[in-house]
């Protein structure tokens, strides 16, 4: 995934917005990323990615491109929802 790809489908938050939030607000813990347009507070699918981005930013001050392709990410999220593991907001 690149910077303009969606990470949080529930609230349509792109990776670039998360990076900007990390840079400007410098959260102390990963859960504070939820203050960025409610990212991670819907179905929960993106929470592991948000934690990864938080850790990566803390260590290097940047985010690298994910190896996962946007379409694969979206399909995996849909499978997660279909399996009943998360409910997107209404």
mmCIF file as gemmi writes it, N, C-alpha and C atoms, coordinates in Angstrom:
data_model
loop_
_atom_site.group_PDB
_atom_site.id
_atom_site.type_symbol
_atom_site.label_atom_id
_atom_site.label_alt_id
_atom_site.label_comp_id
_atom_site.label_asym_id
_atom_site.label_entity_id
_atom_site.label_seq_id
_atom_site.pdbx_PDB_ins_code
_atom_site.Cartn_x
_atom_site.Cartn_y
_atom_site.Cartn_z
_atom_site.occupancy
_atom_site.B_iso_or_equiv
_atom_site.pdbx_formal_charge
_atom_site.auth_seq_id
_atom_site.auth_asym_id
_atom_site.pdbx_PDB_model_num
ATOM 1 N N . UNK Axp A 1 ? 0.845 -1.186 0 1 0 ? 1 A 1
ATOM 2 C CA . UNK Axp A 1 ? 0 0 0 1 0 ? 1 A 1
ATOM 3 C C . UNK Axp A 1 ? 0.884 1.241 0 1 0 ? 1 A 1
ATOM 4 N N . UNK Axp A 2 ? 0.434 2.207 -0.731 1 0 ? 2 A 1
ATOM 5 C CA . UNK Axp A 2 ? 1.142 3.48 -0.833 1 0 ? 2 A 1
ATOM 6 C C . UNK Axp A 2 ? 0.429 4.528 0.03 1 0 ? 2 A 1
ATOM 7 N N . UNK Axp A 3 ? 0.957 5.738 0.071 1 0 ? 3 A 1
ATOM 8 C CA . UNK Axp A 3 ? 0.414 6.784 0.933 1 0 ? 3 A 1
ATOM 9 C C . UNK Axp A 3 ? -1.029 7.168 0.616 1 0 ? 3 A 1
ATOM 10 N N . UNK Axp A 4 ? -1.444 7.077 -0.629 1 0 ? 4 A 1
ATOM 11 C CA . UNK Axp A 4 ? -2.8 7.483 -0.978 1 0 ? 4 A 1
ATOM 12 C C . UNK Axp A 4 ? -3.81 6.339 -0.957 1 0 ? 4 A 1
ATOM 13 N N . UNK Axp A 5 ? -3.411 5.198 -0.424 1 0 ? 5 A 1
ATOM 14 C CA . UNK Axp A 5 ? -4.322 4.062 -0.299 1 0 ? 5 A 1
ATOM 15 C C . UNK Axp A 5 ? -5.045 4.112 1.044 1 0 ? 5 A 1
ATOM 16 N N . UNK Axp A 6 ? -6.274 3.607 1.045 1 0 ? 6 A 1
ATOM 17 C CA . UNK Axp A 6 ? -7.096 3.614 2.25 1 0 ? 6 A 1
ATOM 18 C C . UNK Axp A 6 ? -6.639 2.538 3.217 1 0 ? 6 A 1
ATOM 19 N N . UNK Axp A 7 ? -6.489 2.921 4.488 1 0 ? 7 A 1
ATOM 20 C CA . UNK Axp A 7 ? -6.149 1.986 5.552 1 0 ? 7 A 1
ATOM 21 C C . UNK Axp A 7 ? -7.408 1.645 6.338 1 0 ? 7 A 1
ATOM 22 N N . UNK Axp A 8 ? -8.161 2.659 6.743 1 0 ? 8 A 1
ATOM 23 C CA . UNK Axp A 8 ? -9.395 2.463 7.507 1 0 ? 8 A 1
ATOM 24 C C . UNK Axp A 8 ? -10.586 2.668 6.569 1 0 ? 8 A 1
ATOM 25 N N . UNK Axp A 9 ? -11.175 1.555 6.137 1 0 ? 9 A 1
ATOM 26 C CA . UNK Axp A 9 ? -12.305 1.636 5.213 1 0 ? 9 A 1
ATOM 27 C C . UNK Axp A 9 ? -13.569 2.13 5.905 1 0 ? 9 A 1
ATOM 28 N N . UNK Axp A 10 ? -13.715 1.894 7.183 1 0 ? 10 A 1
ATOM 29 C CA . UNK Axp A 10 ? -14.926 2.34 7.884 1 0 ? 10 A 1
ATOM 30 C C . UNK Axp A 10 ? -15.057 3.864 7.838 1 0 ? 10 A 1
ATOM 31 N N . UNK Axp A 11 ? -13.932 4.554 7.994 1 0 ? 11 A 1
ATOM 32 C CA . UNK Axp A 11 ? -13.961 6.016 8.051 1 0 ? 11 A 1
ATOM 33 C C . UNK Axp A 11 ? -13.163 6.662 6.919 1 0 ? 11 A 1
ATOM 34 N N . UNK Axp A 12 ? -12.764 5.86 5.923 1 0 ? 12 A 1
ATOM 35 C CA . UNK Axp A 12 ? -12.101 6.361 4.714 1 0 ? 12 A 1
ATOM 36 C C . UNK Axp A 12 ? -10.834 7.161 5.033 1 0 ? 12 A 1
ATOM 37 N N . UNK Axp A 13 ? -9.978 6.578 5.865 1 0 ? 13 A 1
ATOM 38 C CA . UNK Axp A 13 ? -8.736 7.243 6.268 1 0 ? 13 A 1
ATOM 39 C C . UNK Axp A 13 ? -7.582 6.654 5.461 1 0 ? 13 A 1
ATOM 40 N N . UNK Axp A 14 ? -6.89 7.525 4.772 1 0 ? 14 A 1
ATOM 41 C CA . UNK Axp A 14 ? -5.771 7.098 3.934 1 0 ? 14 A 1
ATOM 42 C C . UNK Axp A 14 ? -4.473 7.055 4.743 1 0 ? 14 A 1
ATOM 43 N N . UNK Axp A 15 ? -3.54 6.298 4.238 1 0 ? 15 A 1
ATOM 44 C CA . UNK Axp A 15 ? -2.244 6.158 4.904 1 0 ? 15 A 1
ATOM 45 C C . UNK Axp A 15 ? -1.556 7.514 5.048 1 0 ? 15 A 1
ATOM 46 N N . UNK Axp A 16 ? -1.694 8.381 4.071 1 0 ? 16 A 1
ATOM 47 C CA . UNK Axp A 16 ? -1.081 9.716 4.129 1 0 ? 16 A 1
ATOM 48 C C . UNK Axp A 16 ? -1.61 10.518 5.318 1 0 ? 16 A 1
ATOM 49 N N . UNK Axp A 17 ? -2.913 10.413 5.59 1 0 ? 17 A 1
ATOM 50 C CA . UNK Axp A 17 ? -3.509 11.139 6.719 1 0 ? 17 A 1
ATOM 51 C C . UNK Axp A 17 ? -2.961 10.609 8.043 1 0 ? 17 A 1
ATOM 52 N N . UNK Axp A 18 ? -2.769 9.306 8.115 1 0 ? 18 A 1
ATOM 53 C CA . UNK Axp A 18 ? -2.21 8.71 9.33 1 0 ? 18 A 1
ATOM 54 C C . UNK Axp A 18 ? -0.775 9.185 9.538 1 0 ? 18 A 1
ATOM 55 N N . UNK Axp A 19 ? 0.013 9.195 8.466 1 0 ? 19 A 1
ATOM 56 C CA . UNK Axp A 19 ? 1.38 9.695 8.568 1 0 ? 19 A 1
ATOM 57 C C . UNK Axp A 19 ? 1.398 11.147 9.02 1 0 ? 19 A 1
ATOM 58 N N . UNK Axp A 20 ? 0.55 11.956 8.446 1 0 ? 20 A 1
ATOM 59 C CA . UNK Axp A 20 ? 0.463 13.359 8.838 1 0 ? 20 A 1
ATOM 60 C C . UNK Axp A 20 ? 0.093 13.489 10.313 1 0 ? 20 A 1
ATOM 61 N N . UNK Axp A 21 ? -0.876 12.683 10.745 1 0 ? 21 A 1
ATOM 62 C CA . UNK Axp A 21 ? -1.275 12.711 12.154 1 0 ? 21 A 1
ATOM 63 C C . UNK Axp A 21 ? -0.094 12.339 13.051 1 0 ? 21 A 1
ATOM 64 N N . UNK Axp A 22 ? 0.634 11.307 12.69 1 0 ? 22 A 1
ATOM 65 C CA . UNK Axp A 22 ? 1.792 10.887 13.481 1 0 ? 22 A 1
ATOM 66 C C . UNK Axp A 22 ? 2.836 12.003 13.552 1 0 ? 22 A 1
ATOM 67 N N . UNK Axp A 23 ? 3.076 12.653 12.42 1 0 ? 23 A 1
ATOM 68 C CA . UNK Axp A 23 ? 4.092 13.702 12.346 1 0 ? 23 A 1
ATOM 69 C C . UNK Axp A 23 ? 3.694 14.932 13.17 1 0 ? 23 A 1
ATOM 70 N N . UNK Axp A 24 ? 2.452 15.351 13.059 1 0 ? 24 A 1
ATOM 71 C CA . UNK Axp A 24 ? 1.991 16.582 13.715 1 0 ? 24 A 1
ATOM 72 C C . UNK Axp A 24 ? 1.685 16.378 15.194 1 0 ? 24 A 1
ATOM 73 N N . UNK Axp A 25 ? 0.982 15.294 15.514 1 0 ? 25 A 1
ATOM 74 C CA . UNK Axp A 25 ? 0.499 15.106 16.888 1 0 ? 25 A 1
ATOM 75 C C . UNK Axp A 25 ? 1.403 14.272 17.782 1 0 ? 25 A 1
ATOM 76 N N . UNK Axp A 26 ? 2.304 13.52 17.202 1 0 ? 26 A 1
ATOM 77 C CA . UNK Axp A 26 ? 3.253 12.705 17.957 1 0 ? 26 A 1
ATOM 78 C C . UNK Axp A 26 ? 2.584 11.941 19.108 1 0 ? 26 A 1
ATOM 79 N N . UNK Axp A 27 ? 1.669 11.038 18.777 1 0 ? 27 A 1
ATOM 80 C CA . UNK Axp A 27 ? 0.967 10.299 19.829 1 0 ? 27 A 1
ATOM 81 C C . UNK Axp A 27 ? 1.936 9.473 20.664 1 0 ? 27 A 1
ATOM 82 N N . UNK Axp A 28 ? 1.605 9.307 21.926 1 0 ? 28 A 1
ATOM 83 C CA . UNK Axp A 28 ? 2.446 8.547 22.858 1 0 ? 28 A 1
ATOM 84 C C . UNK Axp A 28 ? 2.189 7.049 22.761 1 0 ? 28 A 1
ATOM 85 N N . UNK Axp A 29 ? 0.966 6.681 22.4 1 0 ? 29 A 1
ATOM 86 C CA . UNK Axp A 29 ? 0.591 5.269 22.248 1 0 ? 29 A 1
ATOM 87 C C . UNK Axp A 29 ? -0.193 5.115 20.942 1 0 ? 29 A 1
ATOM 88 N N . UNK Axp A 30 ? -0.16 3.908 20.397 1 0 ? 30 A 1
ATOM 89 C CA . UNK Axp A 30 ? -0.809 3.649 19.112 1 0 ? 30 A 1
ATOM 90 C C . UNK Axp A 30 ? -2.307 3.933 19.141 1 0 ? 30 A 1
ATOM 91 N N . UNK Axp A 31 ? -2.947 3.691 20.259 1 0 ? 31 A 1
ATOM 92 C CA . UNK Axp A 31 ? -4.402 3.892 20.327 1 0 ? 31 A 1
ATOM 93 C C . UNK Axp A 31 ? -4.807 5.344 20.104 1 0 ? 31 A 1
ATOM 94 N N . UNK Axp A 32 ? -3.897 6.273 20.276 1 0 ? 32 A 1
ATOM 95 C CA . UNK Axp A 32 ? -4.22 7.682 20.038 1 0 ? 32 A 1
ATOM 96 C C . UNK Axp A 32 ? -4.438 7.985 18.557 1 0 ? 32 A 1
ATOM 97 N N . UNK Axp A 33 ? -4.054 7.071 17.683 1 0 ? 33 A 1
ATOM 98 C CA . UNK Axp A 33 ? -4.302 7.264 16.254 1 0 ? 33 A 1
ATOM 99 C C . UNK Axp A 33 ? -5.802 7.308 15.994 1 0 ? 33 A 1
ATOM 100 N N . UNK Axp A 34 ? -6.595 6.773 16.891 1 0 ? 34 A 1
ATOM 101 C CA . UNK Axp A 34 ? -8.054 6.822 16.726 1 0 ? 34 A 1
ATOM 102 C C . UNK Axp A 34 ? -8.562 8.26 16.685 1 0 ? 34 A 1
ATOM 103 N N . UNK Axp A 35 ? -7.791 9.195 17.199 1 0 ? 35 A 1
ATOM 104 C CA . UNK Axp A 35 ? -8.161 10.614 17.143 1 0 ? 35 A 1
ATOM 105 C C . UNK Axp A 35 ? -8.024 11.168 15.725 1 0 ? 35 A 1
ATOM 106 N N . UNK Axp A 36 ? -7.427 10.401 14.851 1 0 ? 36 A 1
ATOM 107 C CA . UNK Axp A 36 ? -7.267 10.789 13.451 1 0 ? 36 A 1
ATOM 108 C C . UNK Axp A 36 ? -8.467 10.254 12.679 1 0 ? 36 A 1
ATOM 109 N N . UNK Axp A 37 ? -9.52 11.034 12.613 1 0 ? 37 A 1
ATOM 110 C CA . UNK Axp A 37 ? -10.736 10.693 11.856 1 0 ? 37 A 1
ATOM 111 C C . UNK Axp A 37 ? -11.351 9.367 12.29 1 0 ? 37 A 1
ATOM 112 N N . UNK Axp A 38 ? -11.188 9.012 13.561 1 0 ? 38 A 1
ATOM 113 C CA . UNK Axp A 38 ? -11.744 7.783 14.147 1 0 ? 38 A 1
ATOM 114 C C . UNK Axp A 38 ? -11.128 6.506 13.584 1 0 ? 38 A 1
ATOM 115 N N . UNK Axp A 39 ? -9.965 6.59 12.978 1 0 ? 39 A 1
ATOM 116 C CA . UNK Axp A 39 ? -9.31 5.41 12.409 1 0 ? 39 A 1
ATOM 117 C C . UNK Axp A 39 ? -9.192 4.307 13.453 1 0 ? 39 A 1
ATOM 118 N N . UNK Axp A 40 ? -9.589 3.119 13.063 1 0 ? 40 A 1
ATOM 119 C CA . UNK Axp A 40 ? -9.458 1.959 13.936 1 0 ? 40 A 1
ATOM 120 C C . UNK Axp A 40 ? -10.603 1.73 14.9 1 0 ? 40 A 1
ATOM 121 N N . UNK Axp A 41 ? -11.613 2.576 14.867 1 0 ? 41 A 1
ATOM 122 C CA . UNK Axp A 41 ? -12.711 2.437 15.833 1 0 ? 41 A 1
ATOM 123 C C . UNK Axp A 41 ? -13.957 1.802 15.247 1 0 ? 41 A 1
ATOM 124 N N . UNK Axp A 42 ? -13.899 1.397 13.991 1 0 ? 42 A 1
ATOM 125 C CA . UNK Axp A 42 ? -15.054 0.766 13.346 1 0 ? 42 A 1
ATOM 126 C C . UNK Axp A 42 ? -14.99 -0.744 13.512 1 0 ? 42 A 1
ATOM 127 N N . UNK Axp A 43 ? -14.687 -1.432 12.445 1 0 ? 43 A 1
ATOM 128 C CA . UNK Axp A 43 ? -14.7 -2.9 12.461 1 0 ? 43 A 1
ATOM 129 C C . UNK Axp A 43 ? -13.471 -3.497 13.127 1 0 ? 43 A 1
ATOM 130 N N . UNK Axp A 44 ? -12.389 -2.733 13.221 1 0 ? 44 A 1
ATOM 131 C CA . UNK Axp A 44 ? -11.176 -3.222 13.876 1 0 ? 44 A 1
ATOM 132 C C . UNK Axp A 44 ? -10.141 -3.827 12.946 1 0 ? 44 A 1
ATOM 133 N N . UNK Axp A 45 ? -10.48 -4.006 11.687 1 0 ? 45 A 1
ATOM 134 C CA . UNK Axp A 45 ? -9.556 -4.624 10.741 1 0 ? 45 A 1
ATOM 135 C C . UNK Axp A 45 ? -8.216 -3.89 10.67 1 0 ? 45 A 1
ATOM 136 N N . UNK Axp A 46 ? -8.227 -2.591 10.668 1 0 ? 46 A 1
ATOM 137 C CA . UNK Axp A 46 ? -6.998 -1.828 10.443 1 0 ? 46 A 1
ATOM 138 C C . UNK Axp A 46 ? -6.14 -1.651 11.691 1 0 ? 46 A 1
ATOM 139 N N . UNK Axp A 47 ? -6.632 -2.034 12.85 1 0 ? 47 A 1
ATOM 140 C CA . UNK Axp A 47 ? -5.886 -1.806 14.097 1 0 ? 47 A 1
ATOM 141 C C . UNK Axp A 47 ? -4.471 -2.387 14.052 1 0 ? 47 A 1
ATOM 142 N N . UNK Axp A 48 ? -4.262 -3.623 13.585 1 0 ? 48 A 1
ATOM 143 C CA . UNK Axp A 48 ? -2.876 -4.115 13.519 1 0 ? 48 A 1
ATOM 144 C C . UNK Axp A 48 ? -1.983 -3.26 12.61 1 0 ? 48 A 1
ATOM 145 N N . UNK Axp A 49 ? -2.554 -2.727 11.546 1 0 ? 49 A 1
ATOM 146 C CA . UNK Axp A 49 ? -1.791 -1.864 10.651 1 0 ? 49 A 1
ATOM 147 C C . UNK Axp A 49 ? -1.467 -0.54 11.337 1 0 ? 49 A 1
ATOM 148 N N . UNK Axp A 50 ? -2.423 0.016 12.055 1 0 ? 50 A 1
ATOM 149 C CA . UNK Axp A 50 ? -2.18 1.269 12.776 1 0 ? 50 A 1
ATOM 150 C C . UNK Axp A 50 ? -1.079 1.086 13.815 1 0 ? 50 A 1
ATOM 151 N N . UNK Axp A 51 ? -1.104 -0.036 14.511 1 0 ? 51 A 1
ATOM 152 C CA . UNK Axp A 51 ? -0.047 -0.324 15.496 1 0 ? 51 A 1
ATOM 153 C C . UNK Axp A 51 ? 1.308 -0.452 14.811 1 0 ? 51 A 1
ATOM 154 N N . UNK Axp A 52 ? 1.317 -1.105 13.653 1 0 ? 52 A 1
ATOM 155 C CA . UNK Axp A 52 ? 2.557 -1.259 12.893 1 0 ? 52 A 1
ATOM 156 C C . UNK Axp A 52 ? 3.083 0.109 12.456 1 0 ? 52 A 1
ATOM 157 N N . UNK Axp A 53 ? 2.187 0.941 11.948 1 0 ? 53 A 1
ATOM 158 C CA . UNK Axp A 53 ? 2.603 2.273 11.504 1 0 ? 53 A 1
ATOM 159 C C . UNK Axp A 53 ? 3.124 3.105 12.672 1 0 ? 53 A 1
ATOM 160 N N . UNK Axp A 54 ? 2.468 3.012 13.818 1 0 ? 54 A 1
ATOM 161 C CA . UNK Axp A 54 ? 2.917 3.74 15.003 1 0 ? 54 A 1
ATOM 162 C C . UNK Axp A 54 ? 4.34 3.32 15.373 1 0 ? 54 A 1
ATOM 163 N N . UNK Axp A 55 ? 4.562 2.019 15.447 1 0 ? 55 A 1
ATOM 164 C CA . UNK Axp A 55 ? 5.886 1.505 15.822 1 0 ? 55 A 1
ATOM 165 C C . UNK Axp A 55 ? 6.934 1.929 14.799 1 0 ? 55 A 1
ATOM 166 N N . UNK Axp A 56 ? 6.597 1.78 13.533 1 0 ? 56 A 1
ATOM 167 C CA . UNK Axp A 56 ? 7.524 2.147 12.463 1 0 ? 56 A 1
ATOM 168 C C . UNK Axp A 56 ? 7.876 3.637 12.524 1 0 ? 56 A 1
ATOM 169 N N . UNK Axp A 57 ? 6.88 4.478 12.758 1 0 ? 57 A 1
ATOM 170 C CA . UNK Axp A 57 ? 7.133 5.918 12.831 1 0 ? 57 A 1
ATOM 171 C C . UNK Axp A 57 ? 7.98 6.254 14.054 1 0 ? 57 A 1
ATOM 172 N N . UNK Axp A 58 ? 7.709 5.597 15.184 1 0 ? 58 A 1
ATOM 173 C CA . UNK Axp A 58 ? 8.494 5.835 16.4 1 0 ? 58 A 1
ATOM 174 C C . UNK Axp A 58 ? 9.963 5.491 16.164 1 0 ? 58 A 1
ATOM 175 N N . UNK Axp A 59 ? 10.203 4.425 15.407 1 0 ? 59 A 1
ATOM 176 C CA . UNK Axp A 59 ? 11.572 3.957 15.191 1 0 ? 59 A 1
ATOM 177 C C . UNK Axp A 59 ? 12.322 4.744 14.124 1 0 ? 59 A 1
ATOM 178 N N . UNK Axp A 60 ? 11.627 5.161 13.051 1 0 ? 60 A 1
ATOM 179 C CA . UNK Axp A 60 ? 12.349 5.771 11.937 1 0 ? 60 A 1
ATOM 180 C C . UNK Axp A 60 ? 11.877 7.164 11.531 1 0 ? 60 A 1
ATOM 181 N N . UNK Axp A 61 ? 10.712 7.582 12.024 1 0 ? 61 A 1
ATOM 182 C CA . UNK Axp A 61 ? 10.193 8.881 11.631 1 0 ? 61 A 1
ATOM 183 C C . UNK Axp A 61 ? 9.562 8.888 10.253 1 0 ? 61 A 1
ATOM 184 N N . UNK Axp A 62 ? 9.297 7.709 9.709 1 0 ? 62 A 1
ATOM 185 C CA . UNK Axp A 62 ? 8.698 7.604 8.374 1 0 ? 62 A 1
ATOM 186 C C . UNK Axp A 62 ? 7.892 6.31 8.296 1 0 ? 62 A 1
ATOM 187 N N . UNK Axp A 63 ? 7.142 6.173 7.221 1 0 ? 63 A 1
ATOM 188 C CA . UNK Axp A 63 ? 6.416 4.938 6.956 1 0 ? 63 A 1
ATOM 189 C C . UNK Axp A 63 ? 6.889 4.404 5.615 1 0 ? 63 A 1
ATOM 190 N N . UNK Axp A 64 ? 7.124 3.114 5.557 1 0 ? 64 A 1
ATOM 191 C CA . UNK Axp A 64 ? 7.528 2.499 4.298 1 0 ? 64 A 1
ATOM 192 C C . UNK Axp A 64 ? 6.293 1.981 3.572 1 0 ? 64 A 1
ATOM 193 N N . UNK Axp A 65 ? 6.463 1.654 2.318 1 0 ? 65 A 1
ATOM 194 C CA . UNK Axp A 65 ? 5.36 1.074 1.545 1 0 ? 65 A 1
ATOM 195 C C . UNK Axp A 65 ? 5.125 -0.353 2.039 1 0 ? 65 A 1
ATOM 196 N N . UNK Axp A 66 ? 3.856 -0.7 2.241 1 0 ? 66 A 1
ATOM 197 C CA . UNK Axp A 66 ? 3.512 -2.057 2.637 1 0 ? 66 A 1
ATOM 198 C C . UNK Axp A 66 ? 3.607 -2.96 1.418 1 0 ? 66 A 1
ATOM 199 N N . UNK Axp A 67 ? 3.914 -4.213 1.664 1 0 ? 67 A 1
ATOM 200 C CA . UNK Axp A 67 ? 3.998 -5.16 0.558 1 0 ? 67 A 1
ATOM 201 C C . UNK Axp A 67 ? 2.618 -5.575 0.062 1 0 ? 67 A 1
ATOM 202 N N . UNK Axp A 68 ? 1.606 -5.418 0.902 1 0 ? 68 A 1
ATOM 203 C CA . UNK Axp A 68 ? 0.255 -5.826 0.517 1 0 ? 68 A 1
ATOM 204 C C . UNK Axp A 68 ? -0.299 -4.852 -0.525 1 0 ? 68 A 1
ATOM 205 N N . UNK Axp A 69 ? -0.953 -5.405 -1.514 1 0 ? 69 A 1
ATOM 206 C CA . UNK Axp A 69 ? -1.567 -4.576 -2.562 1 0 ? 69 A 1
ATOM 207 C C . UNK Axp A 69 ? -2.934 -4.102 -2.072 1 0 ? 69 A 1
ATOM 208 N N . UNK Axp A 70 ? -3.352 -2.897 -2.453 1 0 ? 70 A 1
ATOM 209 C CA . UNK Axp A 70 ? -4.627 -2.339 -1.984 1 0 ? 70 A 1
ATOM 210 C C . UNK Axp A 70 ? -5.826 -3.262 -2.222 1 0 ? 70 A 1
ATOM 211 N N . UNK Axp A 71 ? -5.883 -3.894 -3.384 1 0 ? 71 A 1
ATOM 212 C CA . UNK Axp A 71 ? -7.011 -4.788 -3.674 1 0 ? 71 A 1
ATOM 213 C C . UNK Axp A 71 ? -6.994 -6 -2.733 1 0 ? 71 A 1
ATOM 214 N N . UNK Axp A 72 ? -5.816 -6.566 -2.499 1 0 ? 72 A 1
ATOM 215 C CA . UNK Axp A 72 ? -5.701 -7.699 -1.576 1 0 ? 72 A 1
ATOM 216 C C . UNK Axp A 72 ? -6.1 -7.288 -0.162 1 0 ? 72 A 1
ATOM 217 N N . UNK Axp A 73 ? -5.697 -6.092 0.24 1 0 ? 73 A 1
ATOM 218 C CA . UNK Axp A 73 ? -6.04 -5.561 1.559 1 0 ? 73 A 1
ATOM 219 C C . UNK Axp A 73 ? -7.555 -5.42 1.69 1 0 ? 73 A 1
ATOM 220 N N . UNK Axp A 74 ? -8.191 -4.848 0.681 1 0 ? 74 A 1
ATOM 221 C CA . UNK Axp A 74 ? -9.64 -4.656 0.709 1 0 ? 74 A 1
ATOM 222 C C . UNK Axp A 74 ? -10.375 -5.991 0.728 1 0 ? 74 A 1
ATOM 223 N N . UNK Axp A 75 ? -9.892 -6.956 -0.041 1 0 ? 75 A 1
ATOM 224 C CA . UNK Axp A 75 ? -10.533 -8.264 -0.06 1 0 ? 75 A 1
ATOM 225 C C . UNK Axp A 75 ? -10.359 -8.996 1.267 1 0 ? 75 A 1
ATOM 226 N N . UNK Axp A 76 ? -9.191 -8.876 1.877 1 0 ? 76 A 1
ATOM 227 C CA . UNK Axp A 76 ? -8.956 -9.507 3.179 1 0 ? 76 A 1
ATOM 228 C C . UNK Axp A 76 ? -9.844 -8.868 4.245 1 0 ? 76 A 1
ATOM 229 N N . UNK Axp A 77 ? -10.035 -7.554 4.167 1 0 ? 77 A 1
ATOM 230 C CA . UNK Axp A 77 ? -10.927 -6.886 5.106 1 0 ? 77 A 1
ATOM 231 C C . UNK Axp A 77 ? -12.357 -7.382 4.925 1 0 ? 77 A 1
ATOM 232 N N . UNK Axp A 78 ? -12.785 -7.543 3.683 1 0 ? 78 A 1
ATOM 233 C CA . UNK Axp A 78 ? -14.143 -8.02 3.439 1 0 ? 78 A 1
ATOM 234 C C . UNK Axp A 78 ? -14.323 -9.442 3.975 1 0 ? 78 A 1
ATOM 235 N N . UNK Axp A 79 ? -13.321 -10.275 3.82 1 0 ? 79 A 1
ATOM 236 C CA . UNK Axp A 79 ? -13.387 -11.636 4.366 1 0 ? 79 A 1
ATOM 237 C C . UNK Axp A 79 ? -13.472 -11.597 5.892 1 0 ? 79 A 1
ATOM 238 N N . UNK Axp A 80 ? -12.764 -10.668 6.496 1 0 ? 80 A 1
ATOM 239 C CA . UNK Axp A 80 ? -12.801 -10.457 7.95 1 0 ? 80 A 1
ATOM 240 C C . UNK Axp A 80 ? -14.22 -10.079 8.387 1 0 ? 80 A 1
ATOM 241 N N . UNK Axp A 81 ? -14.842 -9.167 7.667 1 0 ? 81 A 1
ATOM 242 C CA . UNK Axp A 81 ? -16.207 -8.741 7.967 1 0 ? 81 A 1
ATOM 243 C C . UNK Axp A 81 ? -17.193 -9.909 7.752 1 0 ? 81 A 1
ATOM 244 N N . UNK Axp A 82 ? -17.033 -10.604 6.626 1 0 ? 82 A 1
ATOM 245 C CA . UNK Axp A 82 ? -17.923 -11.721 6.294 1 0 ? 82 A 1
ATOM 246 C C . UNK Axp A 82 ? -17.832 -12.835 7.328 1 0 ? 82 A 1
ATOM 247 N N . UNK Axp A 83 ? -16.665 -12.994 7.937 1 0 ? 83 A 1
ATOM 248 C CA . UNK Axp A 83 ? -16.47 -14.03 8.952 1 0 ? 83 A 1
ATOM 249 C C . UNK Axp A 83 ? -17.061 -13.618 10.301 1 0 ? 83 A 1
ATOM 250 N N . UNK Axp A 84 ? -17.605 -12.395 10.37 1 0 ? 84 A 1
ATOM 251 C CA . UNK Axp A 84 ? -18.225 -11.917 11.599 1 0 ? 84 A 1
ATOM 252 C C . UNK Axp A 84 ? -17.243 -11.431 12.638 1 0 ? 84 A 1
ATOM 253 N N . UNK Axp A 85 ? -16.017 -11.178 12.234 1 0 ? 85 A 1
ATOM 254 C CA . UNK Axp A 85 ? -14.998 -10.734 13.182 1 0 ? 85 A 1
ATOM 255 C C . UNK Axp A 85 ? -15.041 -9.235 13.439 1 0 ? 85 A 1
ATOM 256 N N . UNK Axp A 86 ? -15.75 -8.506 12.646 1 0 ? 86 A 1
ATOM 257 C CA . UNK Axp A 86 ? -15.864 -7.066 12.825 1 0 ? 86 A 1
ATOM 258 C C . UNK Axp A 86 ? -17.103 -6.574 12.139 1 0 ? 86 A 1
ATOM 259 N N . UNK Axp A 87 ? -17.681 -5.552 12.663 1 0 ? 87 A 1
ATOM 260 C CA . UNK Axp A 87 ? -18.873 -4.959 12.07 1 0 ? 87 A 1
ATOM 261 C C . UNK Axp A 87 ? -18.561 -3.523 11.688 1 0 ? 87 A 1
ATOM 262 N N . UNK Axp A 88 ? -18.693 -3.195 10.404 1 0 ? 88 A 1
ATOM 263 C CA . UNK Axp A 88 ? -18.459 -1.814 10.013 1 0 ? 88 A 1
ATOM 264 C C . UNK Axp A 88 ? -19.543 -0.901 10.589 1 0 ? 88 A 1
ATOM 265 N N . UNK Axp A 89 ? -19.197 0.357 10.863 1 0 ? 89 A 1
ATOM 266 C CA . UNK Axp A 89 ? -20.209 1.27 11.388 1 0 ? 89 A 1
ATOM 267 C C . UNK Axp A 89 ? -21.329 1.51 10.389 1 0 ? 89 A 1
ATOM 268 N N . UNK Axp A 90 ? -22.501 1.817 10.894 1 0 ? 90 A 1
ATOM 269 C CA . UNK Axp A 90 ? -23.654 2.05 10.033 1 0 ? 90 A 1
ATOM 270 C C . UNK Axp A 90 ? -23.736 3.48 9.587 1 0 ? 90 A 1
